[in-house]
Amino acid sequence: MNDLIVIGGGPVGLMTAIQARLSGLDVTVVEQRSGSIDKACGEGLMPDALLQLQSVGVDPIGHDFYGIRYISKGKMAQARFRSGPGRGVRRLVLHAAMYERAQELGVAMVTERVDKITQGAGWIQAGDLRSRYLVGADGLHSSVRRTLGLGGAPSGVQRFGIRQHFGITPWSDVVEVYWLDDSEIYVTPVGPNTVGVAVLGRSVLNLDEAIARVPELSARLDSVPRVSELRGAGPLMQRVSARSTDRVLLVGDASGYIDALTGEGLRLGFAEAHAAVNAISTDHVEHYERDWQKVTRSYRLMTGGLLWASSRRGLRPMIVPAARALPRVFNRIVDSLAA
Ligand SMILES: Cc1cc2nc3c(=O)[nH]c(=O)nc-3n(C[C@H](O)[C@H](O)[C@H](O)COP(=O)(O)OP(=O)(O)OC[C@H]3O[C@@H](n4cnc5c(N)ncnc54)[C@H](O)[C@@H]3O)c2cc1C
């Protein structure tokens, strides 16, 4: 019997598998899609996410960035990371690098969709595979979470995201966030000739229409070729009632998600993977909920707070001016996203 089955071979599932192998566990990843896996993402690895990858032997090719710039109606606020660079990395590149490392470490890979989970004394089974523990890393709409009844109450706030890539030399060494009245545009350098453009918002999202609302951005991008297909994801807010049962642990977006506003999904997911593997290797799964709460605390406060403020008509227009007027506070916030 395996030590661990990981459902979902996205970045957080692969990080869980890599960490598990490095801790000496036998692990199988079950992923429903084959080949290189793409997903709607801003693709900004915050400095700590990059360090976590490098610490397990993954150093994906991309484009380093050094901070975050907020822009709204001609006003701008910028903060640079003190801890070292982040990196914009195409999801296809990230997936390939993590997959290769997982294979090198001896992680078994199965291409299959898991819909049924059964369990007995000392074991848990997904499809034909049986193991001591199972990690659900199957994303925002986790079927592991649903099957085990770990989903929380549906959220009133429904935000979605879309993204596409443009073939242009990055014009900035920071991630740019353009604040519109009802949505934001995120521009991340991901290669010497590529930038990713993501839009997050409540209404039906239209990338062209969002870009057209920012003259300086449309002037840069209007005649530039698109070098990827348009992808979307959402609703982003996913509430979860508990992160584990006695044999199952949820990590990454499957374990609950607020919003992509602060670009921390991967940083958090990797930290959760680490905490989950610790809990499994020590046979103390009951510690995982506490550790999950600890590693996600600042994200829940910061992203929750920013989402709350940005959804208030009176407060949203004040976000960029406030970041500009209080540079030390903005720097501290950006540093906490990096850490
Ligand atoms: C528009 C947008 C912009 C974002 N920008 C950023 C950013 O700049 N930086 C950042 O860090 N984060 C960002 N995020 C968040 C980030 O994309 C996620 O947090 C991250 O992808 C979570 O990884 P994951 O492995 O948990 O889930 P996923 O990447 O969703 O992977 C889940 C995997 O599980 C598989 N799967 C699902 N169900 C099953 C099943 N039943 N059986 C088998 N396999 C299954 C899926 O095929 C998929 O491969 C953004 C998100 C959005 C939507």
The ligand as a Gaussian input file, in Angstrom:
#p B3LYP/6-31G(d) Opt

LIG

0 1
 C       -6.822000      35.039000     -12.959000
 C       -5.952000      34.451000     -11.862000
 C       -4.731000      35.037000     -11.594000
 C       -3.905000      34.486000     -10.612000
 N       -2.679000      35.039000     -10.406000
 C       -1.824000      34.462000      -9.547000
 C       -0.482000      34.946000      -9.412000
 O       -0.052000      35.880000     -10.099000
 N        0.334000      34.335000      -8.519000
 C       -0.077000      33.275000      -7.752000
 O        0.708000      32.758000      -6.939000
 N       -1.344000      32.788000      -7.864000
 C       -2.206000      33.341000      -8.752000
 N       -3.460000      32.817000      -8.899000
 C       -3.847000      31.664000      -8.090000
 C       -3.212000      30.352000      -8.611000
 O       -3.465000      30.220000      -9.983000
 C       -3.769000      29.172000      -7.839000
 O       -3.703000      29.455000      -6.470000
 C       -2.997000      27.888000      -8.152000
 O       -3.179000      27.497000      -9.480000
 C       -3.478000      26.757000      -7.256000
 O       -2.841000      25.570000      -7.638000
 P       -3.500000      24.163000      -7.290000
 O       -2.463000      23.154000      -7.672000
 O       -4.060000      24.185000      -5.925000
 O       -4.764000      24.045000      -8.258000
 P       -4.820000      23.940000      -9.846000
 O       -3.704000      24.659000     -10.467000
 O       -6.211000      24.314000     -10.207000
 O       -4.617000      22.376000     -10.126000
 C       -5.608000      21.422000      -9.807000
 C       -5.387000      20.196000     -10.682000
 O       -6.280000      19.163000     -10.270000
 C       -6.773000      18.486000     -11.411000
 N       -8.047000      17.851000     -11.032000
 C       -9.193000      18.497000     -10.680000
 N      -10.150000      17.587000     -10.360000
 C       -9.571000      16.363000     -10.501000
 C      -10.057000      15.024000     -10.306000
 N      -11.309000      14.787000      -9.875000
 N       -9.227000      13.982000     -10.566000
 C       -7.956000      14.198000     -10.995000
 N       -7.439000      15.453000     -11.192000
 C       -8.244000      16.517000     -10.934000
 C       -6.909000      19.586000     -12.457000
 O       -6.906000      19.055000     -13.777000
 C       -5.684000      20.459000     -12.154000
 O       -4.557000      20.102000     -12.932000
 C       -4.330000      33.355000      -9.866000
 C       -5.581000      32.793000     -10.116000
 C       -6.381000      33.327000     -11.101000
 C       -7.704000      32.680000     -11.385000

